[in-house]
Amino acid sequence: MQFHHHGYVSGDPRVKPAAGVGINRPAELPDEVDVLIVGTGPAGMLAAAQLSQFPNVTTRIVERREGRLPIGQADGIQARSVETFQAFGFAERIIAEAYRITEMAFWKPDPADHSRIVRAARAVDDEMGISEFPHLIVNQARVLDYFAEFMANSPTRMAPDYGYEFRGLEVTGQGEYPVTVTLAHASGANEGEERVVRAKYVIGADGARSKVRDAIGCHLAGDAANHAWGVMDVLAVTDFPDIRTKCAIQGEKGSILLIPREGGFLFRMYVDLGVVDPDNKGAVRATTIEQIIHQANEILHPYTLDVRNVAWHSVYEVGHRLTDRFDDVLPDQRGTRTPRVFITGDACHTHSAKAGQGMNVSMQDGFNLAWKLGHVLEGRSPESLLSTYSEERQVVAKNLIDFDKEWSTMMAKKPEEFENPSDLEDFYVSTAEFPAGFMTQYTPSLIVGSPDHQDLAAGFPVGKRFKSAPVVRVGDTNPIHLGHHATADGRWRIYVFADPALPGSGSATDKLAAWLAEARESPLAVTPSDADPDAWFDVKVVYQQPHTELDINAVPAVFKPQVGPFRLTDYEKVYGTDPKADIFELRGLDRGGVVVVVRPDQYVANVLPLTATTEMAEFFGPLLKSRPAGQPLTV
């Protein structure tokens, strides 16, 4: 964490000075906003948190409830999400309070007596070391609390506007605020009274029954599996030995997915309620908590479950649905206009809860979209950038639904229906990278280059998330993870992995540094003159030598920008290799030197040789609104 560059800070450094629209931010919802977000679920809150880092963008997030969510339905936090939390500054704290999944146990009928269940196998949760971050279980409400804290501490001082119900919207296409949104007070003295807000852009993060989705003519299409599950968060006394371990339990009377919860006592059970009669779906929906507990005991035999307290329970049917688009641009309008209204999360994709994907994928929807809106609204990028949201995230959602169909079908099978008794656990292990969130790979587009030079950085696949690795910071000799210093501040990252020469020797790395700092074609040239030189592009260098062999004074100035009103030197962008874990070897980096360009949402956008300055200029050219070098930014 860096601070003091604007003067001495004696308080909490996580609380940023108010700036832009955060100065004298009105408590009441204004009539005109840049971005209006509907819904304070994971997608909406992450989008709001990211946009809160753009001081000149007026973002408001409205919610029908009167206050924070007290208990959420989602609880699985995949490692990719924890990486994202690191960017927002709260990974360490949420890890401390969460339940950590390290193994999964698989229980099946005893071959000698099918009425009894026995432990048949165990699987390590991340046997391949996909991420340095763990797989967690923590209530969705706590995740939202952390994003709310981040927003409140941001320069814009953002906070949700509770008590507003979305009624409808119209995209007029006219004026500076072309979307007219009708809201209504959901409670209090003004309950039912309508309110009109005009916006430049609207994000619908209002769940599976999204009214924003309906307003732009999108429809969820798909099917239901006609299989029901009862889910309950309970405090109970039991003799089942793996009650604090994640379990897939397949008994003669059905299946259970057991998820231990944070806090050491609470746990969740997804209890198989069987096939649903399509002509009488109301019957299964009327299943009581007592019936769910009874069914759980039937499946767990010979073990017993004595439930002492129920925190929450529900009954749901497995369904897999996806919208044909994630924004308001109709197919015949593609290429003729850019989107004004977007939908995220459950508003555009629904599936079962048992793979722990809903909250995780929804948050990545919000991350993908929010930085793009920030760049367009601050004048950094053209509006065409916004079309990439639906193009990228719809493919991800389709892949998720295909995966979840297979997983939920396997979970509902009876043990005798499997060809191989180990099929379920084999599937869990072999597909671990997908549910962990690491199989997403965006294809070439405006913001993803072609993988022409992928052989230079095999461990950083173009289009996939930037996988961090250890390095040692030269200035203070601290060993760190390189990716952990990529905060959710809306900046592009340019990682320069140096050639073998030492800094200051006239090497290819030195020549690239000079081009970045001085050339009119350099992406850094569009950085406003009234901003820090690294305000839009965070440029870092990793040398092949250990930190003890590097002279910080010989390192080119572009890697040591002078920031803040006092023009203080930032020494935290220069690294050497960690002798215990050489990043060049770990990530297959060419020793001749390579540049890895990473998007603000942590996905690798391009891999280039040190000498490919023309290719770098051509890549960034369409992404940046051109202006004379050093010209101040006007919004």
Secondary structure by P-SEA (a helix, b strand, c coil): ccccccccccccccccccccccccccccccccccbbbccccaaaaaaaaaacccccbbbbbbbcccccccccccccccaaaaaaaaaaccaaaaaaabbbbcbbbbbcccccccccccccccccccccccccccbbbbbaaaaaaaaaaaaaaccccccccccbbbccccccccccccbbbbbcccccccccbbbbbbccbbbcccccccaaaaaabbbbbbbbccbbbbbbbbbbbbcccccccccccccccccccccccccccbbbbbccccccccccccccccccaaaaaaaaaaaaccbbbbbccccccccccbbbbbbcccccccccccccccccccccccccbbbbcccccaaaaaaaaaaacaaaaaaaaaccccccccccccccaaaaaaaaaaaaaaaaaaaacccccccccaaaaaaaaaaccccccccccccccccccccccccccccccccccbbbbbbbbccccccccccccccccbbbbbbbbccccccccccaaaaaaaaaaccccccccccccccccccccbbbbbbccccccccccccccccccccccccccccccbbbbcccccccccccccccbbbbbbcccccccccccccaaaaaaaaaccccccccccccccc
